[in-house]
Amino acid sequence: MLTKNFPGNLSDRPLRPRPWDADTMMPAPNQGEFVMSVLSSIGRIATRYAAARARHRSERILLSLPAALRKDIGFPEILDTRNNR
């Protein structure tokens, strides 16, 4: 029977995080870097979403104006620019 004094006993060794992921055998990501990466990705997605919403809201407002007024303010071909994307 193994005792605590036996040099090969695993319970005597300090528990250190493994430098690899046991499932994939790839280097384990630094937890702080992973969280920041996820948060920055969410931030980029939210910024793009907000910009797209603002652009579509502006287009809806401009399209609701009469054609003569759109022409006066310089947006007569708004439908052409939407179709060229």
ABEGO torsion letter per residue (X at the ends): XBBAABAABAAABBBBBBABBAAAGBBBBBAAAAAAAAAAAAAAAAAAAAAAAAAAAAAAAAAABBAAAAAAAGBAAAAAAAAAX
